[in-house]
Each structure stands twice: as structure tokens, then as C-alpha cells.
Amino acid sequence: MSTDHDVQWGKWVGAVVGVFVFIKSLAFVFARLWRLARNEVEARGGDVAFVLGLAERRKGGGAQGGA
């Protein structure tokens, strides 16, 4: 009887630890992606400046040497 009882506790503990590790892994990946996105925005001088820069390059012809 005690071995069956121990196995049930082991399954519950394993399930709880597995869920905890899964949540921590998701939080880690989300934090890395958030940091990467924030660094990209900072490197480009902000979202608005980047979008405006794209619009200017498109109007000017970009690398094709238009106007």
C-alpha cells in the first residue's frame, strides 16, 4: 500500500515540477525576445524614426538611386 501511495505522490510532484519548469522556460524565452526587440528599437532610434526612415527611402527610390 505504501508503494502505491508513494508513486501517486511522485506523479503529482513530477507534474507540478514539470509545469513550474515549463512556465519558467516560457518566461525566459519571452524575456529574451522582449530584450531583443527593445534593443532593436533602441538601435534604430525608436519605432517612429524607423518607420519614417522607411517611408523616406521608399519615396526617394532607396538603393536604386531615384530622386
N, CA, C and O atoms as CSV, one atom per row, in Angstrom:
chain,resi,resn,atom,element,x,y,z
A,1,MET,N,N,0.825,-1.193,0.000
A,1,MET,CA,C,0.000,0.000,0.000
A,1,MET,C,C,0.870,1.258,0.000
A,1,MET,O,O,0.543,2.238,-0.670
A,2,SER,N,N,1.958,1.235,0.737
A,2,SER,CA,C,2.773,2.449,0.825
A,2,SER,C,C,3.466,2.737,-0.510
A,2,SER,O,O,3.681,3.901,-0.847
A,3,THR,N,N,3.818,1.699,-1.274
A,3,THR,CA,C,4.489,1.953,-2.558
A,3,THR,C,C,3.523,2.606,-3.544
A,3,THR,O,O,3.918,3.509,-4.283
A,4,ASP,N,N,2.259,2.165,-3.570
A,4,ASP,CA,C,1.271,2.803,-4.437
A,4,ASP,C,C,1.064,4.250,-4.032
A,4,ASP,O,O,0.954,5.131,-4.885
A,5,HIS,N,N,1.012,4.489,-2.758
A,5,HIS,CA,C,0.827,5.843,-2.243
A,5,HIS,C,C,2.026,6.720,-2.609
A,5,HIS,O,O,1.852,7.877,-2.993
A,6,ASP,N,N,3.234,6.181,-2.492
A,6,ASP,CA,C,4.437,6.934,-2.843
A,6,ASP,C,C,4.480,7.239,-4.350
A,6,ASP,O,O,4.910,8.320,-4.752
A,7,VAL,N,N,4.042,6.304,-5.162
A,7,VAL,CA,C,4.052,6.511,-6.605
A,7,VAL,C,C,3.087,7.628,-6.975
A,7,VAL,O,O,3.406,8.463,-7.822
A,8,GLN,N,N,1.898,7.657,-6.344
A,8,GLN,CA,C,0.951,8.723,-6.625
A,8,GLN,C,C,1.524,10.084,-6.239
A,8,GLN,O,O,1.363,11.053,-6.980
A,9,TRP,N,N,2.189,10.167,-5.093
A,9,TRP,CA,C,2.815,11.432,-4.688
A,9,TRP,C,C,3.914,11.812,-5.667
A,9,TRP,O,O,4.075,12.983,-6.010
A,10,GLY,N,N,4.665,10.818,-6.112
A,10,GLY,CA,C,5.729,11.085,-7.065
A,10,GLY,C,C,5.199,11.651,-8.372
A,10,GLY,O,O,5.800,12.554,-8.955
A,11,LYS,N,N,4.067,11.116,-8.833
A,11,LYS,CA,C,3.463,11.621,-10.061
A,11,LYS,C,C,3.003,13.066,-9.888
A,11,LYS,O,O,3.212,13.898,-10.771
A,12,TRP,N,N,2.381,13.363,-8.755
A,12,TRP,CA,C,1.914,14.720,-8.504
A,12,TRP,C,C,3.081,15.700,-8.407
A,12,TRP,O,O,3.040,16.792,-8.973
A,13,VAL,N,N,4.101,15.298,-7.693
A,13,VAL,CA,C,5.272,16.175,-7.548
A,13,VAL,C,C,5.940,16.377,-8.907
A,13,VAL,O,O,6.338,17.492,-9.245
A,14,GLY,N,N,6.062,15.313,-9.677
A,14,GLY,CA,C,6.643,15.421,-11.010
A,14,GLY,C,C,5.828,16.327,-11.919
A,14,GLY,O,O,6.387,17.118,-12.679
A,15,ALA,N,N,4.511,16.212,-11.841
A,15,ALA,CA,C,3.646,17.054,-12.670
A,15,ALA,C,C,3.763,18.523,-12.274
A,15,ALA,O,O,3.837,19.392,-13.142
A,16,VAL,N,N,3.781,18.805,-10.988
A,16,VAL,CA,C,3.890,20.187,-10.511
A,16,VAL,C,C,5.241,20.775,-10.891
A,16,VAL,O,O,5.318,21.915,-11.352
A,17,VAL,N,N,6.296,20.011,-10.702
A,17,VAL,CA,C,7.632,20.494,-11.062
A,17,VAL,C,C,7.727,20.691,-12.568
A,17,VAL,O,O,8.317,21.673,-13.020
A,18,GLY,N,N,7.163,19.782,-13.353
A,18,GLY,CA,C,7.177,19.918,-14.803
A,18,GLY,C,C,6.457,21.175,-15.266
A,18,GLY,O,O,6.957,21.884,-16.140
A,19,VAL,N,N,5.292,21.464,-14.696
A,19,VAL,CA,C,4.558,22.680,-15.044
A,19,VAL,C,C,5.362,23.913,-14.642
A,19,VAL,O,O,5.421,24.887,-15.392
A,20,PHE,N,N,5.975,23.876,-13.472
A,20,PHE,CA,C,6.786,25.002,-12.999
A,20,PHE,C,C,7.963,25.253,-13.943
A,20,PHE,O,O,8.236,26.399,-14.299
A,21,VAL,N,N,8.647,24.209,-14.342
A,21,VAL,CA,C,9.787,24.354,-15.255
A,21,VAL,C,C,9.311,24.873,-16.612
A,21,VAL,O,O,9.986,25.697,-17.228
A,22,PHE,N,N,8.165,24.403,-17.080
A,22,PHE,CA,C,7.614,24.872,-18.346
A,22,PHE,C,C,7.301,26.370,-18.294
A,22,PHE,O,O,7.623,27.108,-19.225
A,23,ILE,N,N,6.679,26.811,-17.211
A,23,ILE,CA,C,6.346,28.233,-17.064
A,23,ILE,C,C,7.615,29.067,-16.987
A,23,ILE,O,O,7.692,30.133,-17.598
A,24,LYS,N,N,8.614,28.595,-16.242
A,24,LYS,CA,C,9.877,29.326,-16.147
A,24,LYS,C,C,10.557,29.397,-17.511
A,24,LYS,O,O,11.147,30.423,-17.848
A,25,SER,N,N,10.487,28.337,-18.292
A,25,SER,CA,C,11.088,28.340,-19.628
A,25,SER,C,C,10.385,29.337,-20.540
A,25,SER,O,O,11.038,30.069,-21.283
A,26,LEU,N,N,9.067,29.367,-20.486
A,26,LEU,CA,C,8.321,30.343,-21.279
A,26,LEU,C,C,8.675,31.767,-20.875
A,26,LEU,O,O,8.842,32.635,-21.732
A,27,ALA,N,N,8.788,32.010,-19.578
A,27,ALA,CA,C,9.146,33.350,-19.107
A,27,ALA,C,C,10.540,33.732,-19.586
A,27,ALA,O,O,10.769,34.880,-19.965
A,28,PHE,N,N,11.467,32.791,-19.573
A,28,PHE,CA,C,12.823,33.054,-20.030
A,28,PHE,C,C,12.844,33.410,-21.513
A,28,PHE,O,O,13.484,34.382,-21.914
A,29,VAL,N,N,12.141,32.618,-22.327
A,29,VAL,CA,C,12.109,32.873,-23.773
A,29,VAL,C,C,11.432,34.212,-24.055
A,29,VAL,O,O,11.915,34.981,-24.886
A,30,PHE,N,N,10.330,34.500,-23.380
A,30,PHE,CA,C,9.639,35.769,-23.569
A,30,PHE,C,C,10.529,36.940,-23.183
A,30,PHE,O,O,10.548,37.954,-23.880
A,31,ALA,N,N,11.271,36.819,-22.080
A,31,ALA,CA,C,12.171,37.893,-21.649
A,31,ALA,C,C,13.280,38.112,-22.669
A,31,ALA,O,O,13.642,39.255,-22.950
A,32,ARG,N,N,13.821,37.043,-23.224
A,32,ARG,CA,C,14.866,37.178,-24.254
A,32,ARG,C,C,14.331,37.863,-25.499
A,32,ARG,O,O,14.986,38.751,-26.046
A,33,LEU,N,N,13.149,37.464,-25.956
A,33,LEU,CA,C,12.553,38.087,-27.139
A,33,LEU,C,C,12.241,39.555,-26.879
A,33,LEU,O,O,12.447,40.399,-27.751
A,34,TRP,N,N,11.743,39.866,-25.681
A,34,TRP,CA,C,11.433,41.245,-25.325
A,34,TRP,C,C,12.708,42.092,-25.313
A,34,TRP,O,O,12.720,43.219,-25.808
A,35,ARG,N,N,13.776,41.540,-24.744
A,35,ARG,CA,C,15.044,42.271,-24.694
A,35,ARG,C,C,15.596,42.493,-26.104
A,35,ARG,O,O,16.106,43.573,-26.404
A,36,LEU,N,N,15.498,41.495,-26.960
A,36,LEU,CA,C,15.969,41.634,-28.331
A,36,LEU,C,C,15.173,42.709,-29.074
A,36,LEU,O,O,15.751,43.542,-29.773
A,37,ALA,N,N,13.858,42.688,-28.922
A,37,ALA,CA,C,13.025,43.690,-29.590
A,37,ALA,C,C,13.340,45.088,-29.071
A,37,ALA,O,O,13.420,46.033,-29.855
A,38,ARG,N,N,13.519,45.228,-27.770
A,38,ARG,CA,C,13.824,46.539,-27.197
A,38,ARG,C,C,15.174,47.044,-27.682
A,38,ARG,O,O,15.321,48.228,-27.984
A,39,ASN,N,N,16.151,46.167,-27.759
A,39,ASN,CA,C,17.471,46.566,-28.247
A,39,ASN,C,C,17.420,46.983,-29.711
A,39,ASN,O,O,18.104,47.926,-30.109
A,40,GLU,N,N,16.617,46.293,-30.517
A,40,GLU,CA,C,16.485,46.659,-31.923
A,40,GLU,C,C,15.861,48.046,-32.062
A,40,GLU,O,O,16.306,48.851,-32.880
A,41,VAL,N,N,14.832,48.322,-31.265
A,41,VAL,CA,C,14.175,49.627,-31.331
A,41,VAL,C,C,15.151,50.713,-30.910
A,41,VAL,O,O,15.212,51.770,-31.538
A,42,GLU,N,N,15.918,50.463,-29.849
A,42,GLU,CA,C,16.894,51.460,-29.395
A,42,GLU,C,C,17.985,51.667,-30.442
A,42,GLU,O,O,18.419,52.797,-30.663
A,43,ALA,N,N,18.421,50.619,-31.074
A,43,ALA,CA,C,19.486,50.734,-32.068
A,43,ALA,C,C,19.015,51.518,-33.291
A,43,ALA,O,O,19.807,52.206,-33.934
A,44,ARG,N,N,17.733,51.413,-33.608
A,44,ARG,CA,C,17.208,52.117,-34.779
A,44,ARG,C,C,16.741,53.525,-34.434
A,44,ARG,O,O,16.293,54.249,-35.323
A,45,GLY,N,N,16.832,53.931,-33.185
A,45,GLY,CA,C,16.433,55.276,-32.800
A,45,GLY,C,C,14.955,55.407,-32.515
A,45,GLY,O,O,14.433,56.522,-32.516
A,46,GLY,N,N,14.278,54.336,-32.277
A,46,GLY,CA,C,12.849,54.381,-31.959
A,46,GLY,C,C,12.018,53.891,-33.122
A,46,GLY,O,O,12.449,53.927,-34.274
A,47,ASP,N,N,10.838,53.440,-32.808
A,47,ASP,CA,C,9.932,52.880,-33.804
A,47,ASP,C,C,9.530,53.917,-34.849
A,47,ASP,O,O,9.562,53.637,-36.047
A,48,VAL,N,N,9.152,55.107,-34.400
A,48,VAL,CA,C,8.634,56.117,-35.319
A,48,VAL,C,C,9.719,56.536,-36.301
A,48,VAL,O,O,9.468,56.652,-37.500
A,49,ALA,N,N,10.918,56.763,-35.791
A,49,ALA,CA,C,12.009,57.175,-36.671
A,49,ALA,C,C,12.304,56.091,-37.710
A,49,ALA,O,O,12.590,56.408,-38.865
A,50,PHE,N,N,12.240,54.845,-37.321
A,50,PHE,CA,C,12.498,53.749,-38.248
A,50,PHE,C,C,11.435,53.708,-39.347
A,50,PHE,O,O,11.756,53.559,-40.526
A,51,VAL,N,N,10.166,53.843,-38.951
A,51,VAL,CA,C,9.083,53.801,-39.932
A,51,VAL,C,C,9.183,55.004,-40.860
A,51,VAL,O,O,8.996,54.865,-42.069
A,52,LEU,N,N,9.475,56.187,-40.313
A,52,LEU,CA,C,9.622,57.373,-41.157
A,52,LEU,C,C,10.806,57.214,-42.100
A,52,LEU,O,O,10.746,57.643,-43.252
A,53,GLY,N,N,11.870,56.606,-41.620
A,53,GLY,CA,C,13.026,56.365,-42.469
A,53,GLY,C,C,12.681,55.456,-43.630
A,53,GLY,O,O,13.165,55.666,-44.742
A,54,LEU,N,N,11.857,54.452,-43.394
A,54,LEU,CA,C,11.428,53.573,-44.479
A,54,LEU,C,C,10.604,54.349,-45.497
A,54,LEU,O,O,10.766,54.169,-46.704
A,55,ALA,N,N,9.723,55.210,-45.007
A,55,ALA,CA,C,8.887,55.989,-45.915
A,55,ALA,C,C,9.748,56.912,-46.772
A,55,ALA,O,O,9.498,57.051,-47.969
A,56,GLU,N,N,10.749,57.537,-46.182
A,56,GLU,CA,C,11.629,58.436,-46.934
A,56,GLU,C,C,12.424,57.670,-47.983
A,56,GLU,O,O,12.578,58.133,-49.113
A,57,ARG,N,N,12.924,56.509,-47.610
A,57,ARG,CA,C,13.702,55.707,-48.560
A,57,ARG,C,C,12.828,55.227,-49.708
A,57,ARG,O,O,13.281,55.152,-50.850
A,58,ARG,N,N,11.572,54.902,-49.403
A,58,ARG,CA,C,10.672,54.434,-50.455
A,58,ARG,C,C,10.377,55.581,-51.428
A,58,ARG,O,O,10.363,55.380,-52.643
A,59,LYS,N,N,10.140,56.794,-50.884
A,59,LYS,CA,C,9.869,57.958,-51.744
A,59,LYS,C,C,11.079,58.292,-52.603
A,59,LYS,O,O,10.942,58.624,-53.780
A,60,GLY,N,N,12.268,58.202,-52.007
A,60,GLY,CA,C,13.488,58.576,-52.699
A,60,GLY,C,C,13.999,57.504,-53.633
A,60,GLY,O,O,14.968,57.751,-54.351
A,61,GLY,N,N,13.419,56.364,-53.662
A,61,GLY,CA,C,13.854,55.322,-54.563
A,61,GLY,C,C,14.818,54.347,-53.919
A,61,GLY,O,O,15.212,53.363,-54.545
A,62,GLY,N,N,15.206,54.603,-52.676
A,62,GLY,CA,C,16.058,53.669,-51.938
A,62,GLY,C,C,17.393,53.475,-52.584
A,62,GLY,O,O,18.054,54.456,-52.924
A,63,ALA,N,N,17.818,52.254,-52.768
A,63,ALA,CA,C,19.146,51.941,-53.287
A,63,ALA,C,C,19.216,52.039,-54.811
A,63,ALA,O,O,20.302,51.959,-55.386
A,64,GLN,N,N,18.069,52.212,-55.468
A,64,GLN,CA,C,18.069,52.282,-56.920
A,64,GLN,C,C,18.571,53.635,-57.431
A,64,GLN,O,O,18.808,53.784,-58.630
A,65,GLY,N,N,18.737,54.620,-56.550
A,65,GLY,CA,C,19.264,55.910,-56.950
A,65,GLY,C,C,18.229,56.813,-57.585
A,65,GLY,O,O,18.565,57.641,-58.432
A,66,GLY,N,N,16.949,56.664,-57.181
A,66,GLY,CA,C,15.902,57.530,-57.691
A,66,GLY,C,C,16.097,58.947,-57.176
A,66,GLY,O,O,17.214,59.308,-56.804
A,67,ALA,N,N,15.049,59.761,-57.142
A,67,ALA,CA,C,15.115,61.161,-56.742
A,67,ALA,C,C,15.940,61.371,-55.569
A,67,ALA,O,O,16.089,62.505,-55.114
